[in-house]
Amino acid sequence: MKQLLFVVLGGGFGSLLRYWVGLVAIRLFGPFFPWGTFAVNLIGSFCIGLFAEMLARRFNASEELRLLLITGILGGFTTFSAFSLDAVTLFNRGDTFLALVYVTASVVLAIAAVFGGLAVGRALF
């Protein structure tokens, strides 16, 4: 039961962070490209690589801390379901090329960000 509480609390906080990033992105760049989701996926992918390295391998962190940070906060923060909806929305409004650029860049750069997070975690810890 305690583990569920860590996931729920972390997930709520992560979702709130995702919402704030989306608001900032719309204010800065406008609504014509899903910059908020794009940024969240890249930041979240980097952080999951970094945290996985730090918590699991370097600090032997407790299950509760891993549940809070990785499953909860990052699980609530990153969302490929929103990514998928954004891609389909771009496609449905006729922006096929932009949809393809968005999907390709998101996947390739998110994977690269995980590698980057792992590398930084290894270098720092």
C-alpha positions in Angstrom: 0.0 0.0 0.0 2.9 2.4 0.8 4.3 1.8 -2.6 1.1 2.9 -4.2 1.1 6.1 -2.3 4.6 7.0 -3.6 3.5 6.4 -7.2 0.3 8.4 -6.8 2.0 11.4 -5.1 4.9 11.3 -7.6 2.5 10.9 -10.6 0.4 13.9 -9.5 3.4 16.1 -9.1 4.8 14.9 -12.5 1.5 15.6 -14.2 1.5 19.1 -12.7 5.0 19.7 -14.0 3.9 18.5 -17.5 1.0 20.9 -17.4 3.2 23.8 -16.5 5.7 23.0 -19.2 2.8 22.9 -21.7 1.6 26.3 -20.6 5.0 27.9 -20.8 5.6 26.4 -24.3 2.3 27.8 -25.6 3.1 31.2 -24.2 6.6 31.2 -25.6 6.0 29.5 -29.0 2.3 29.4 -29.7 -0.1 26.6 -30.3 0.9 25.6 -33.8 3.4 22.8 -32.8 3.2 20.7 -29.7 6.4 22.1 -28.2 5.3 21.4 -24.6 4.9 17.6 -25.2 8.1 17.6 -27.3 10.1 19.2 -24.5 8.5 17.0 -21.8 9.4 13.8 -23.7 13.0 15.0 -24.2 13.5 16.2 -20.6 11.7 13.1 -19.2 13.8 10.8 -21.3 17.0 12.4 -20.2 15.9 12.4 -16.6 14.9 8.7 -16.6 18.3 7.8 -17.9 20.0 9.9 -15.3 17.8 8.7 -12.4 18.1 5.1 -13.5 21.9 5.3 -13.4 22.0 7.3 -10.1 19.3 5.4 -8.2 19.7 1.9 -9.2 23.4 1.5 -10.0 25.2 4.2 -7.9 23.2 4.7 -4.8 21.3 1.4 -4.5 18.2 3.5 -3.7 15.2 2.1 -2.0 12.2 0.7 -3.9 10.1 3.6 -2.5 12.5 6.3 -3.8 12.6 4.6 -7.3 8.8 4.4 -7.3 8.4 8.0 -6.3 11.0 9.5 -8.8 10.9 7.1 -11.8 7.5 5.5 -11.8 5.6 8.4 -10.1 7.1 11.8 -11.1 8.6 10.8 -14.4 5.7 8.5 -15.3 3.3 11.4 -14.7 5.6 13.9 -16.4 6.4 12.1 -19.6 3.5 11.0 -21.8 3.7 9.3 -25.1 0.0 9.1 -25.2 -0.2 12.9 -25.5 2.6 12.7 -28.0 0.6 10.3 -30.1 -2.5 12.5 -30.0 -0.4 15.5 -31.0 1.0 13.6 -34.0 -2.5 12.5 -35.1 -3.8 16.0 -34.6 -1.1 17.4 -36.9 -1.8 14.7 -39.5 -5.6 15.2 -39.3 -5.3 18.9 -39.9 -3.3 18.2 -43.0 0.2 18.9 -41.7 1.5 15.5 -42.7 5.2 16.6 -43.2 5.1 18.4 -39.8 3.6 15.3 -38.2 6.4 13.1 -39.6 9.1 15.5 -38.5 7.5 15.6 -35.0 7.3 11.8 -34.7 10.8 11.2 -36.0 12.5 13.9 -34.1 10.7 13.0 -30.8 11.6 9.3 -31.0 15.2 9.8 -32.2 16.0 12.6 -29.8 14.3 11.0 -26.8 16.4 7.8 -27.3 19.5 10.0 -27.6 18.5 11.8 -24.4 18.3 8.5 -22.5 21.8 7.7 -23.7 22.8 11.3 -22.6 21.3 10.9 -19.2 22.9 7.5 -18.6 26.3 9.0 -19.7 26.0 12.0 -17.4 24.9 9.8 -14.5 27.9 7.6 -15.1 30.2 10.5 -15.3 28.9 12.3 -12.2 28.3 9.3 -10.0 
